[in-house]
């Protein structure tokens, strides 16, 4: 049976993993500015299959007080979720959620997310927030399944051409209390 444990910084400070996902859809962003209003439209559109790769490192310096939970199969770390409580606005930020490809589509991501939600409720944070790329359709579908919803965007988050590159920084959130 796989169990979830707290991962300690002294054991996982240099831990990193290569992440890859495949997407066939993205959220197209249209921003229309009129005299007294700005209208933002997000629409899911199909796209040519795209493989995205990047590296995730646990306990990054920009995360001031990280909490990381990991799931093991025997002695192998197969999933983790990393976040941090943000005191000034009483929210909890999820920085990373990773499930090894061999273990995906087995409910592990949901278990990890729900475990973090219980932690967030225990510390009485009012909401969970996270960032997801507009082209990461598998993650968007997962987060929406977990009750997260669109709360904002940044069209210059990754480059000066995020909209054209179909890779806009989306913010998702969920009220907890």
Backbone torsions as a table, in degrees:
resi	resn	phi	psi	omega
1	UNK	NA	136.9	-179.3
2	UNK	-87.5	140.4	-179.6
3	UNK	-126.5	157.4	179.3
4	UNK	-102.9	133.3	-180.0
5	UNK	-134.4	158.5	171.9
6	UNK	-73.6	133.7	174.6
7	UNK	-95.4	131.6	-177.0
8	UNK	-94.7	142.9	-176.6
9	UNK	-61.3	-37.4	-177.3
10	UNK	-66.4	-24.3	178.9
11	UNK	-92.8	-26.1	-172.4
12	UNK	-123.7	16.7	-175.9
13	UNK	-59.4	-36.5	-179.8
14	UNK	-102.5	15.4	-175.8
15	UNK	-77.6	128.6	175.6
16	UNK	-140.8	159.4	-178.7
17	UNK	-142.5	141.6	173.9
18	UNK	-81.3	127.2	-177.4
19	UNK	-110.0	141.0	176.4
20	UNK	-142.3	138.3	171.7
21	UNK	-138.9	156.8	178.8
22	UNK	-115.3	133.4	179.8
23	UNK	-131.0	148.2	177.2
24	UNK	-126.5	9.7	-179.6
25	UNK	-151.3	163.3	177.3
26	UNK	-150.6	165.9	174.5
27	UNK	-93.5	109.1	176.4
28	UNK	-74.8	134.6	-176.5
29	UNK	-109.4	126.4	172.5
30	UNK	-124.6	126.1	177.9
31	UNK	-119.7	119.4	180.0
32	UNK	-116.4	121.1	179.9
33	UNK	-103.2	124.6	174.8
34	UNK	-113.6	-179.6	-176.2
35	UNK	-50.0	-55.2	-173.6
36	UNK	-112.8	10.5	-176.9
37	UNK	-151.4	160.7	172.5
38	UNK	-126.2	124.1	178.1
39	UNK	-107.0	128.3	179.0
40	UNK	-114.6	128.3	178.8
41	UNK	-123.7	130.0	172.6
42	UNK	-115.0	129.9	-179.2
43	UNK	-139.0	125.6	179.0
44	UNK	-68.9	127.1	179.0
45	UNK	-129.9	145.5	175.8
46	UNK	-72.5	151.8	176.5
47	UNK	-146.3	166.7	174.9
48	UNK	-61.9	141.4	-179.6
49	UNK	-48.7	132.3	-177.2
50	UNK	-132.7	128.5	174.0
51	UNK	-100.1	125.3	177.9
52	UNK	-113.5	137.7	179.1
53	UNK	-131.6	141.5	174.6
54	UNK	-160.4	171.9	-178.7
55	UNK	-112.0	137.9	176.0
56	UNK	-114.3	131.5	176.0
57	UNK	-118.6	131.6	176.7
58	UNK	-76.7	154.8	175.2
59	UNK	57.5	46.0	176.3
60	UNK	-61.6	151.8	-177.6
61	UNK	-61.7	-30.1	-177.6
62	UNK	-73.7	-11.0	177.0
63	UNK	-94.0	108.2	-171.1
64	UNK	-69.3	-43.3	-178.7
65	UNK	-135.3	74.6	-176.1
66	UNK	-72.3	146.8	167.7
67	UNK	-124.6	127.5	-176.4
68	UNK	-128.0	129.3	173.7
69	UNK	-111.9	139.2	178.5
70	UNK	-125.7	153.0	175.7
71	UNK	-117.5	133.6	-178.4
72	UNK	-111.9	144.7	165.4
73	UNK	-113.8	108.5	-169.6
74	UNK	60.0	-116.4	-179.4
75	UNK	-106.7	8.7	-176.4
76	UNK	-100.0	126.2	175.4
77	UNK	-71.6	118.3	-176.0
78	UNK	-112.4	-13.0	179.6
79	UNK	-159.1	152.4	172.6
80	UNK	-152.5	157.1	173.8
81	UNK	-136.6	131.2	-176.8
82	UNK	-123.5	136.8	178.1
83	UNK	-155.0	-176.9	179.0
84	UNK	-156.9	143.5	175.4
85	UNK	-78.3	130.4	177.7
86	UNK	-104.5	106.1	-171.7
87	UNK	-64.6	-44.5	-170.2
88	UNK	-62.6	-26.4	178.1
89	UNK	-123.3	11.1	176.6
90	UNK	53.6	47.1	175.9
91	UNK	-122.2	169.2	177.1
92	UNK	-123.6	127.2	-177.6
93	UNK	-103.2	122.8	171.7
94	UNK	-88.7	123.4	-178.7
95	UNK	-95.6	-38.8	-178.0
96	UNK	-145.9	144.5	168.5
97	UNK	-138.9	121.6	-176.5
98	UNK	-134.9	136.0	171.4
99	UNK	-129.4	128.7	178.4
100	UNK	-55.2	138.6	-177.1
101	UNK	-51.4	-36.8	-179.1
102	UNK	-64.2	-22.2	-174.9
103	UNK	-107.4	4.5	-179.2
104	UNK	-74.3	158.0	179.2
105	UNK	65.7	28.1	179.2
106	UNK	-124.0	11.8	178.7
107	UNK	86.2	2.2	-177.3
108	UNK	-69.2	-42.4	177.8
109	UNK	-59.3	-42.6	178.2
110	UNK	-62.8	-42.2	178.7
111	UNK	-63.3	-42.4	179.6
112	UNK	-63.6	-45.6	-178.8
113	UNK	-63.2	-45.5	-180.0
114	UNK	-64.6	-35.0	176.2
115	UNK	-62.2	-44.3	178.8
116	UNK	-66.2	-38.0	176.7
117	UNK	-59.5	-42.1	177.8
118	UNK	-61.0	-40.3	176.8
119	UNK	-61.9	-44.9	-179.4
120	UNK	-61.2	-42.0	177.2
121	UNK	-65.5	-38.6	179.9
122	UNK	-62.6	-33.8	-179.3
123	UNK	-93.6	0.9	175.5
124	UNK	64.2	33.0	172.4
125	UNK	-72.5	143.6	-173.2
126	UNK	-81.5	-19.5	-176.4
127	UNK	-159.7	159.1	171.5
128	UNK	-110.7	137.7	173.5
129	UNK	-130.2	158.5	175.5
130	UNK	-161.5	166.0	177.1
131	UNK	-110.2	141.2	175.7
132	UNK	-145.5	143.2	179.5
133	UNK	-76.9	143.0	-178.2
134	UNK	-63.9	-17.4	178.7
135	UNK	-95.6	-2.2	-179.6
136	UNK	-91.2	70.5	-176.0
137	UNK	-58.3	-41.4	178.2
138	UNK	-59.1	-41.6	179.2
139	UNK	-68.5	-42.1	178.5
140	UNK	-58.8	-46.0	178.9
141	UNK	-62.1	-42.3	179.3
142	UNK	-62.7	-50.3	-176.9
143	UNK	-63.1	-37.7	176.8
144	UNK	-65.3	-38.7	175.8
145	UNK	-61.2	-31.7	-179.5
146	UNK	-85.2	5.8	175.8
147	UNK	93.1	5.0	177.9
148	UNK	-78.4	154.1	178.0
149	UNK	-141.8	159.8	-179.1
150	UNK	-62.0	130.5	177.1
151	UNK	-128.2	-7.5	179.1
152	UNK	171.2	175.0	179.1
153	UNK	-151.2	163.9	176.7
154	UNK	-138.8	110.5	-177.3
155	UNK	-81.8	-0.6	177.1
156	UNK	-123.9	20.6	-174.0
157	UNK	-68.3	-32.4	-175.9
158	UNK	-114.5	-33.0	179.7
159	UNK	-161.1	-179.7	175.5
160	UNK	-81.4	-0.5	-175.4
161	UNK	-128.6	33.4	-176.1
162	UNK	-59.6	-44.1	-178.7
163	UNK	-63.8	-46.6	179.0
164	UNK	-63.8	-34.6	-179.7
165	UNK	-82.0	-1.8	-178.9
166	UNK	59.1	35.5	-177.3
167	UNK	-138.9	74.7	-178.1
168	UNK	-99.4	142.9	178.5
169	UNK	-76.7	111.9	177.9
170	UNK	-103.0	142.9	174.6
171	UNK	-106.5	132.5	177.4
172	UNK	-122.1	151.7	-178.7
173	UNK	-152.1	169.6	179.0
174	UNK	-153.7	127.3	174.7
175	UNK	-71.0	137.4	-178.4
176	UNK	-113.2	-33.3	178.3
177	UNK	-131.9	NA	NA
